[in-house]
Amino acid sequence: AEKARADALAFDMLSKKFPDELAVDYAVRPLKQLSPEQFGWSVLQVTGVYRNYTIATTAEFDKAKPLTDADKADAAKMAERQRELEKGVHTKLAGSVTIFVQLMGNSAGAPQSDFFATVDQALFLANGGVVKGWLAPSGENLTARLLALPDNKALADELYLSVLSRKPTEAEIAEVNTYLAARLTDKPVA
């Protein structure tokens, strides 16, 4: 009975630990590349551009077509308003996604399922004025949210959750601390 209890405890500990390790190592499901459109929308979401446009479009809608208290209580009208809002944001940002489609998509006639990085793609993401503009602290974008956080651990948590949809490991938190410690005078750029 004692051995059975010890084995059950060991099994419980392993069963809690194993999925977390698999998730961190991306072994739960094989990686699948994003289409250029998916990648473009993901970048807009991660950088906070989508959120800023949603806030601005909501303000426009509230000014142009204000909701009454009866409208706010009507679930169908609120759902329709949300659809209109998303359509408006989508329309405004469609041109930004087109940049990703042109740059990240393969040429006409080439298989669209194969991905290979090009110099143009790397330079666009690292130095492109469009992406740098999206990352300049403004509104509620990612950089503005990160700069508002009180310490580097909170900053690392928000960064990893926003970009990778997971919490950072201790080593990654230490890496963020080291990186930011070396750039105290220029934290927004860092």
C-alpha positions as CSV (number, residue, x, y, z in Angstrom):
1,A,0.0,0.0,0.0
2,E,2.9,2.3,0.8
3,K,4.5,1.7,-2.6
4,A,1.2,2.2,-4.3
5,R,0.7,5.6,-2.6
6,A,4.3,6.6,-3.5
7,D,3.8,5.5,-7.2
8,A,0.4,7.3,-7.3
9,L,2.0,10.5,-6.0
10,A,4.9,10.2,-8.5
11,F,2.4,9.6,-11.3
12,D,0.4,12.7,-10.3
13,M,3.5,14.9,-10.2
14,L,4.6,13.6,-13.6
15,S,1.1,14.0,-15.2
16,K,1.1,17.6,-14.1
17,K,4.6,18.3,-15.2
18,F,4.6,16.5,-18.6
19,P,2.0,18.6,-20.5
20,D,3.7,21.8,-19.4
21,E,7.0,20.5,-20.7
22,L,5.5,19.4,-24.0
23,A,3.7,22.7,-24.5
24,V,7.0,24.7,-23.8
25,D,8.9,22.4,-26.2
26,Y,6.1,22.6,-28.9
27,A,5.9,18.8,-28.9
28,V,2.1,18.7,-28.3
29,R,1.3,19.6,-31.9
30,P,3.6,20.0,-34.9
31,L,4.2,23.6,-36.0
32,K,2.3,24.8,-39.0
33,Q,3.3,27.9,-40.8
34,L,1.0,30.8,-41.1
35,S,-0.2,32.1,-44.4
36,P,1.0,35.6,-45.4
37,E,-2.5,36.9,-44.5
38,Q,-2.5,35.2,-41.1
39,F,1.0,36.4,-40.4
40,G,0.0,40.0,-41.3
41,W,-3.1,40.0,-39.1
42,S,-1.0,38.4,-36.3
43,V,1.6,41.1,-36.4
44,L,-1.1,43.8,-36.3
45,Q,-2.6,42.0,-33.3
46,V,0.7,41.5,-31.5
47,T,1.9,45.1,-32.0
48,G,-1.4,46.5,-30.8
49,V,-2.2,48.2,-34.0
50,Y,-5.5,46.3,-34.3
51,R,-6.4,47.3,-30.7
52,N,-5.7,51.0,-31.4
53,Y,-7.8,50.9,-34.6
54,T,-10.6,49.1,-32.7
55,I,-10.6,51.9,-30.1
56,A,-10.5,54.6,-32.7
57,T,-13.3,53.0,-34.8
58,T,-15.4,52.4,-31.7
59,A,-15.1,56.1,-30.9
60,E,-16.1,57.0,-34.5
61,F,-19.2,54.7,-34.3
62,D,-20.2,56.0,-30.9
63,K,-20.1,59.6,-32.3
64,A,-21.8,58.8,-35.6
65,K,-24.3,56.3,-34.4
66,P,-24.6,56.5,-30.6
67,L,-26.3,53.6,-28.8
68,T,-29.3,54.1,-26.6
69,D,-29.7,52.3,-23.3
70,A,-32.3,50.0,-25.0
71,D,-29.7,49.2,-27.8
72,K,-27.1,48.3,-25.2
73,A,-29.5,45.9,-23.5
74,D,-30.4,44.2,-26.8
75,A,-27.9,41.4,-27.4
76,A,-28.7,41.2,-31.1
77,K,-28.0,44.9,-31.7
78,M,-24.8,44.7,-29.7
79,A,-23.7,41.6,-31.8
80,E,-24.5,43.5,-35.0
81,R,-22.6,46.6,-33.7
82,Q,-19.6,44.3,-33.0
83,R,-19.7,42.8,-36.5
84,E,-19.9,46.4,-38.0
85,L,-16.9,47.4,-35.8
86,E,-14.8,44.4,-36.9
87,K,-15.7,45.0,-40.5
88,G,-14.7,48.7,-40.2
89,V,-11.4,47.8,-38.6
90,H,-10.7,45.1,-41.1
91,T,-11.4,47.6,-44.0
92,K,-9.0,50.1,-42.5
93,L,-6.2,47.6,-42.0
94,A,-6.6,45.5,-45.2
95,G,-3.9,47.6,-46.9
96,S,-1.4,46.8,-44.2
97,V,-2.0,43.1,-44.6
98,T,-1.5,43.5,-48.4
99,I,2.1,44.4,-47.6
100,F,2.6,41.1,-45.9
101,V,0.9,39.2,-48.7
102,Q,3.2,40.8,-51.3
103,L,6.3,40.3,-49.3
104,M,5.8,37.0,-47.6
105,G,3.8,35.2,-50.3
106,N,5.4,33.2,-53.0
107,S,5.2,34.4,-56.6
108,A,2.3,33.4,-58.8
109,G,2.5,29.8,-59.9
110,A,4.8,28.8,-57.1
111,P,3.6,26.5,-54.3
112,Q,2.1,28.7,-51.6
113,S,2.6,26.0,-48.9
114,D,6.4,26.2,-48.9
115,F,8.1,28.9,-46.9
116,F,11.6,30.2,-47.2
117,A,12.9,33.4,-45.7
118,T,14.3,36.0,-48.0
119,V,16.6,38.9,-47.3
120,D,13.7,41.3,-48.2
121,Q,11.5,39.7,-45.6
122,A,14.1,39.9,-42.9
123,L,15.0,43.5,-43.7
124,F,11.3,44.5,-43.7
125,L,10.7,43.0,-40.3
126,A,14.0,44.3,-38.8
127,N,14.2,47.7,-40.3
128,G,11.0,48.5,-42.1
129,G,9.5,51.9,-41.4
130,V,6.0,50.4,-41.3
131,V,6.8,47.9,-38.5
132,K,8.9,50.4,-36.6
133,G,6.0,52.8,-36.8
134,W,3.6,50.2,-35.4
135,L,6.1,49.6,-32.5
136,A,6.5,53.3,-31.6
137,P,4.8,53.8,-28.2
138,S,1.3,55.1,-28.9
139,G,-2.2,54.4,-27.5
140,E,-2.4,50.9,-26.2
141,N,0.1,49.2,-28.5
142,L,2.5,46.6,-27.3
143,T,5.4,49.0,-26.7
144,A,3.3,51.5,-24.7
145,R,1.9,48.7,-22.6
146,L,5.4,47.3,-21.9
147,L,6.8,50.7,-21.0
148,A,4.0,51.2,-18.5
149,L,4.9,48.1,-16.5
150,P,6.7,48.6,-13.2
151,D,9.4,45.9,-13.5
152,N,11.2,43.7,-16.0
153,K,9.5,40.5,-14.9
154,A,6.1,41.9,-15.6
155,L,7.5,43.3,-18.9
156,A,8.8,39.8,-19.8
157,D,5.5,38.2,-18.9
158,E,3.5,40.7,-21.1
159,L,5.9,40.4,-23.9
160,Y,6.0,36.6,-24.1
161,L,2.2,36.3,-23.6
162,S,1.5,38.9,-26.3
163,V,4.0,37.5,-28.9
164,L,4.3,33.8,-28.1
165,S,1.1,33.2,-26.1
166,R,3.0,31.6,-23.2
167,K,4.7,32.6,-20.0
168,P,8.5,33.1,-20.2
169,T,10.8,30.7,-18.5
170,E,13.2,31.8,-15.8
171,A,16.1,31.9,-18.3
172,E,14.0,34.0,-20.7
173,I,13.1,36.5,-17.9
174,A,16.9,36.7,-17.0
175,E,17.6,37.3,-20.7
176,V,15.1,40.2,-20.8
177,N,16.6,41.6,-17.6
178,T,20.1,41.5,-19.0
179,Y,19.0,43.0,-22.3
180,L,17.2,45.9,-20.7
181,A,19.9,46.5,-18.1
182,A,22.4,47.1,-20.9
183,R,20.0,49.7,-22.4
184,L,18.8,51.8,-19.5
185,T,19.0,55.1,-21.3
186,D,17.0,53.8,-24.4
187,K,14.3,51.5,-23.0
188,P,11.6,52.4,-25.6
189,V,13.9,51.4,-28.5
190,A,15.1,48.3,-26.6
